Each structure stands twice: as structure tokens, then as C-alpha cells.
Amino acid sequence: MVAGVRDCCMNRPSRMKSILYSLCGLITVIALCGFDTSRHSIPVDDIYDGGPGKDGIPAILHPKFIPAEEAAFLKKQDRILGIIQNGQAKAYPIKILNWHEIVNDRIGGTSVVVTYCPLCGTGMVFDAQVNGRKLSFGVSGLLYQSDMLLYDHQTESLWSQIKSEAVTGSLTGARLKLRPSTHTNWESWKARYPKTLVLSDDTGFRRNYGRDPYQGYETSERLMFGVNATNKKYHPKEKVIGIKSGKISKAYPFSELKKVKSPVKDVLGKTPIRIFYDRKTRTAVIRDENDRLMPSVVGFWFAWYTFHPETRVFSAE
């Protein structure tokens, strides 16, 4: 992966920096894969070129699914992102999402976009309807705070996955509605939803889905791209489940959850919630007082913190 214009500017001799910084905005607009950044809600200099380029990581536009019993390519402990919508269950293997990052799909009668950022460990599912308009999405090849930037095919606005909103283009400021999903292993999901459909590895692209292109990244403290806010309370790649209610955000690190009996009862703002954690499968979900699954974000600690530096953090002590 290749860093973007901001890194180029930072590495020049100091006497050249003032000139280069004045040019940096113009260069960035030209360099950012042709996306129009004249309207934006984040600093354009904080957008990095991830390397592959626009659609260099191909989104899946026409996904194929197979029954659970035909998913021989999945092992029991393989991680999946699971969705249940209007009684229909689907599983999206991380070993496929690592190579494609976006799946445009329809589940339970609802159009959705399934997203996964390997650098942040964040799998998030959104409604594809925005302001009454159905959108489809691709991989821009650009990053903000080490997190993927999607782009929609209809307006080519850029969207921040974790911020869940458009950050450049004509749709700047528009929000994506987050749907509940579950990060778990294949064995657990299949046992709970035996009639689940599984995203097929017959994607139409030639990829070695048995190989992890990010091998070793999750255990390393190293980040591939810079972020604006860091906190060393936990390992940067510590898994957390985070949730927001209004302006309040809170993270529940897996290392804290495994110390206490599940579920953890809490109140976020005025909303009672319960956080369930399964040590065996390393699965965390959040439910409301009516036992409904709530939209939440599972990912690395550094990613949650850099987008929510004001976050509250659950501690078992």
C-alpha cells in the first residue's frame, strides 16, 4: 500500500513545506482517483491513497449464495459477518470480504450494503436507501483515519464507513443507517441458523480466498496509515464492541468482557442495554431491554477511539 499526498508533503525538507502545503489541496483533488473533493466535511489532506486505486479492490455487485450444507470451503472457526432480516439469515465469510470489502445485496426484502475494512476490523451493514434513493457502492481505494472510504456509483460521493456518512461530493453530510449484524465463527452461526445462506466463493473474480492477505496484521501494534487520535490503554488491535446513542458513545473491550459474567447490564444515556459476550467464540452483541439486537460496531480499539475520542470505556474493575 502507498501513502497519499499528505505523507509526500511531510517528507520534504522543512524549507519546502510551506510551498508544498499550499499546493497539497490542489494536488490531492487531482490525485484522489478522480473524485470531486471540492465539497467536503473532513480535511482533504487526511484522505490517504491506499494503493489499489478506484475499484482496484472489486466490490461484489451480484452476489451468489449457497445453502449452509454446501459451504465446504468454510471451516468451523472461520469468521463470518452474519445478518438476520425479516426471518432470512445470511453469512458473509471474512475470508471473502478481505478481498472485496463491499457486497451490494438484498436481504429480507431490504437492499443493503455489507462493508468490511480489514485495517480496522470493522464489518458494518447499512441500508442502501439514502434519502429515498437506492444507491450501490464500490471501493474507492482511499482511506480516512485508516478506515475505508466507499463511493456510491450514482454520484461518486465518498463515504466514511465508521462515520457512516458521505464526506465528499454532492451527498456530503448524508447519513447511512446502520443495521444490526453479528461477528462470530461459522460453527456458531450455522448452529443458530441452520437454514442460513452463505456468500459463495464463486464471486466471478480469481482470488485465493484460502489466503489471508493481512496475515499478522491483527497481532501487530503497527498501523499501516496514520490516525489523528490514539489511546494506549489497550493494544491498538484489541477487539471492542462499540455503540452510540445520540452524542454518547461507549466501548466494551473483549478483554474486559471476558472477566465478568455475561450479560453486562448498562444504561447508555437513558437506554437500558445488555452486552452479551461468548468467550468460546469471541462473539459480542448488544441487545435492548426487549431482547432486540441493536446496531453496534465490532472492530479494533484504535479505530473506535480515533472516531470517538470522547468515548466512555467499560471496565470490569
C-alpha positions in Angstrom: 0.0 0.0 0.0 1.2 3.5 -0.8 0.5 6.5 1.4 -1.1 9.6 -0.1 -0.3 13.2 -0.7 -0.1 14.1 2.9 2.8 11.8 3.5 4.6 13.1 0.5 4.3 16.6 1.8 5.5 15.6 5.3 8.7 14.0 4.0 10.0 17.1 2.1 12.7 19.3 3.6 11.3 21.9 6.0 12.1 24.9 3.9 9.8 23.5 1.2 6.9 22.6 3.4 5.1 26.0 3.2 5.1 25.8 -0.6 4.1 22.2 -0.7 1.3 22.6 1.8 -0.2 25.4 -0.3 -0.2 23.0 -3.3 -1.3 20.0 -1.3 -5.0 20.6 -1.5 -4.9 21.1 -5.3 -2.7 18.0 -5.8 -4.9 15.9 -3.6 -8.0 16.8 -5.6 -6.2 15.7 -8.7 -4.7 12.6 -7.1 -7.7 11.2 -5.3 -8.7 8.8 -8.1 -10.7 11.5 -9.9 -13.2 12.0 -7.1 -14.5 15.6 -6.7 -13.5 16.8 -3.2 -14.4 20.5 -3.8 -17.3 19.9 -1.3 -16.2 18.0 1.8 -16.8 17.6 5.5 -13.4 16.3 6.5 -9.9 17.7 5.8 -8.9 16.5 2.3 -5.3 16.3 3.5 -6.4 13.5 5.8 -7.5 11.3 2.9 -4.9 8.7 2.1 -4.3 6.8 -1.1 -4.5 3.1 -0.1 -2.7 1.9 -3.2 -5.1 -0.3 -5.3 -6.9 2.6 -6.8 -10.6 3.0 -7.6 -12.2 -0.4 -7.9 -8.8 -2.0 -7.6 -10.4 -4.0 -4.8 -13.6 -5.1 -6.7 -16.9 -4.8 -4.8 -19.3 -7.6 -5.3 -22.3 -6.3 -7.2 -24.2 -9.5 -8.0 -23.5 -11.9 -5.1 -24.3 -15.6 -5.3 -25.4 -17.6 -2.2 -25.4 -21.3 -1.3 -27.0 -23.3 1.5 -25.1 -23.9 4.6 -24.5 -27.6 3.9 -22.8 -26.7 0.6 -20.3 -24.3 2.1 -17.5 -26.8 2.2 -14.9 -24.0 1.8 -15.7 -22.8 5.3 -14.0 -24.3 8.5 -15.8 -24.3 11.9 -13.6 -21.4 13.3 -13.7 -19.2 10.2 -15.1 -15.8 11.0 -18.2 -14.5 9.3 -20.4 -11.4 9.4 -24.0 -12.6 10.0 -27.2 -10.8 9.3 -30.8 -11.7 10.1 -33.5 -9.7 8.4 -37.2 -10.4 8.3 -36.5 -14.1 9.1 -33.8 -14.5 6.5 -30.3 -15.2 7.6 -27.1 -14.7 5.6 -23.4 -15.3 6.4 -20.6 -13.3 4.7 -17.2 -15.0 5.2 -14.4 -12.7 6.3 -12.1 -14.6 4.0 -14.1 -13.3 1.1 -14.7 -9.8 2.5 -11.0 -9.4 3.0 -10.6 -9.4 -0.8 -13.7 -7.4 -1.8 -14.7 -5.2 1.2 -18.1 -4.4 -0.2 -21.1 -6.6 -1.1 -24.2 -5.0 -2.6 -27.1 -7.2 -1.6 -30.7 -7.6 -0.7 -31.9 -9.5 2.4 -35.4 -10.0 3.8 -36.7 -7.6 1.1 -34.3 -4.8 2.1 -31.4 -3.5 -0.1 -28.2 -3.4 2.0 -24.5 -2.8 1.5 -22.3 -5.1 3.5 -18.9 -3.4 4.3 -15.7 -4.7 5.8 -12.5 -2.8 6.5 -9.6 -5.2 7.1 -7.4 -2.3 8.5 -10.0 -1.5 11.2 -11.5 -5.0 11.7 -14.9 -3.3 11.2 -17.8 -5.1 9.5 -20.8 -2.8 9.2 -24.1 -3.3 7.3 -26.1 -0.4 6.1 -29.4 0.3 4.3 -28.7 1.0 0.7 -31.6 3.5 0.6 -30.4 7.0 1.3 -32.9 9.9 1.4 -35.4 7.7 -0.6 -32.8 6.8 -3.2 -31.3 3.4 -3.7 -27.5 3.5 -4.0 -24.9 0.9 -4.9 -21.3 1.2 -3.7 -17.8 0.5 -4.8 -14.3 0.6 -3.2 -12.6 3.9 -3.7 -9.1 2.8 -2.8 -8.9 5.7 -0.4 -8.8 5.8 3.4 -9.7 8.2 6.1 -8.3 7.6 9.6 -7.1 4.2 8.3 -10.7 3.3 7.5 -12.2 2.5 4.1 -13.9 5.2 2.1 -16.8 3.8 0.0 -18.1 5.6 -3.0 -21.6 5.4 -4.5 -22.0 4.7 -8.2 -24.8 7.2 -8.6 -23.0 10.4 -7.5 -19.4 9.3 -6.8 -19.6 10.8 -3.3 -17.1 9.3 -0.8 -18.5 7.8 2.3 -16.7 7.0 5.6 -17.6 3.6 6.9 -17.2 4.2 10.6 -18.6 7.8 10.5 -21.4 6.3 8.4 -21.8 9.4 6.3 -20.8 11.0 3.0 -17.7 13.1 3.5 -17.2 14.5 -0.1 -19.3 15.1 -3.2 -22.8 16.1 -3.7 -24.2 13.9 -0.9 -21.8 15.3 1.7 -23.5 15.1 5.1 -26.0 12.4 4.2 -26.1 9.5 6.6 -26.1 5.7 6.3 -28.5 3.8 8.5 -26.6 1.1 10.4 -28.2 -2.4 10.6 -27.5 -5.0 13.4 -25.0 -7.7 12.5 -23.0 -10.3 14.3 -19.3 -11.1 14.1 -18.9 -14.7 15.0 -17.5 -18.0 13.8 -19.1 -20.2 11.2 -19.8 -23.1 13.5 -21.8 -20.9 15.9 -23.8 -19.1 13.2 -24.7 -22.3 11.4 -25.8 -23.9 14.6 -28.1 -21.0 15.4 -29.4 -20.5 11.8 -29.1 -23.9 10.0 -31.1 -22.5 7.0 -28.7 -19.6 6.6 -27.5 -18.7 3.1 -23.7 -18.3 2.6 -22.0 -15.9 0.3 -20.4 -18.2 -2.3 -16.7 -18.1 -3.2 -17.9 -18.2 -6.8 -17.6 -14.4 -7.0 -16.6 -14.1 -10.6 -13.1 -13.0 -9.6 -9.9 -15.0 -9.3 -8.8 -14.7 -5.7 -7.2 -17.1 -3.3 -9.8 -17.0 -0.6 -7.9 -19.5 1.5 -5.0 -17.0 2.0 -5.3 -14.1 4.4 -3.7 -11.0 2.7 -3.5 -9.4 6.1 -1.7 -12.2 7.9 -0.1 -11.0 11.1 -1.7 -7.5 11.0 -4.2 -8.2 13.8 -1.5 -9.1 16.3 0.9 -6.3 15.4 0.8 -2.9 17.1 1.7 -1.3 13.8 -0.8 0.7 11.8 -0.4 1.0 8.1 -1.8 4.5 8.0 -1.8 7.4 10.5 -4.7 8.4 12.6 -5.4 11.7 14.4 -6.2 10.3 17.9 -4.7 7.4 19.7 -5.0 5.9 23.2 -2.6 3.3 24.6 -4.9 2.0 27.3 -5.3 -1.1 25.2 -3.5 -2.9 22.3 -4.3 -1.0 19.1 -5.9 -4.1 17.7 -7.8 -5.1 20.9 -11.3 -6.1 19.8 -14.1 -3.9 21.2 -17.8 -3.6 20.6 -18.9 0.0 20.4 -22.3 1.6 20.5 -23.7 5.2 20.1 -26.8 6.8 21.5 -27.1 10.4 20.5 -23.8 12.1 21.4 -22.9 9.3 23.9 -20.5 6.6 22.7 -19.2 3.6 24.7 -16.7 0.8 24.0 -16.7 -2.6 25.6 -13.3 -4.2 25.2 -13.4 -8.0 24.8 -10.5 -8.3 27.4 -12.8 -6.6 29.9 -16.0 -8.5 29.0 -14.3 -11.9 29.4 -13.6 -11.1 33.1 -17.2 -10.8 34.0 -20.4 -12.8 33.8 -22.5 -12.3 30.7 -24.6 -10.3 30.1 -23.3 -7.0 31.3 -26.2 -4.6 32.1 -25.7 -1.0 31.4 -27.5 2.2 30.6 -26.4 4.4 27.6 -28.0 7.8 28.0 -31.4 6.7 29.1 -31.4 3.5 27.2 -31.0 0.2 29.1 -28.8 -2.3 27.2 -27.3 -5.7 27.8 -23.9 -6.7 26.4 -23.5 -10.5 25.7 -20.1 -12.0 25.3 -19.2 -15.6 24.5 -15.6 -16.4 25.4 -15.5 -19.6 23.3 -16.5 -17.9 20.0 -15.2 -14.4 20.9 -18.6 -13.0 19.9 -20.2 -9.9 21.4 -23.6 -8.4 20.7 -25.7 -5.8 22.3 -29.5 -6.1 22.9 -32.1 -3.7 24.2 -34.5 -4.4 27.1 -36.9 -6.2 24.7 -34.0 -8.6 23.6 -33.8 -7.0 20.2 -30.3 -6.9 18.6 -29.0 -3.3 18.4 -26.8 -1.8 15.8 -23.2 -1.7 17.1 -19.7 -1.8 15.7 -17.1 -4.5 16.4 -13.6 -3.6 15.4 -10.1 -2.7 16.7 -9.7 -0.4 19.7 -7.6 2.2 17.7 -10.3 2.5 15.1 -13.2 3.0 17.5 -11.1 5.5 19.6 -9.9 7.7 16.7 -13.5 8.2 15.5 -14.8 8.5 19.1 -12.1 10.1 21.2 -14.7 11.1 23.8 -15.9 7.5 24.2 -16.7 6.0 27.5 -15.0 2.7 28.2 -16.4 -0.3 30.1 -14.0 -1.7 32.8 -14.5 -4.9 34.7 -12.8 -3.4 37.8 
